[in-house]
């Protein structure tokens, strides 16, 4: 079991991994906060992830990383928190939430589809994101372009318009929880007819 601790001025929220069964629901593990126990140095009761998130918000901390600036998706795999730009602070998280909403409004599926149509062969997430950023005249860091483009590319993949060519860069928990750093896609061949 690993422990992950946050250290703001008067509150330290600690996350401790519990035993994870082999047949654990991977989505609940990664996204739902399952198989973890939460505690705060102030003694506030934190019986579940929701209580820990609410306590983090009440104390001005990011509700995604609980103030630590890092997120441990599965035991032993830690990433910087994208929700608060790795600051651990709630106010930055709120700014990024607004920016994600604005990105969803500006970076439409139609725009990404148009950019993808301009590639004659396979393309990387970073290539599409850079092209979208340039076409909209956005400065780096203005909006979360990469995450929004990734989400749209995954939607196009799910609808059968794209095929992912990349193998995962890391298996975090077998084949069910994987990490792609800069995946490669191509347009799906059109059905005959």
Order of alpha helices (4+ residues) and beta strands (2+ residues): beta-beta-alpha-beta-alpha-beta-beta-alpha-alpha-beta-alpha-alpha-beta-beta-beta-beta
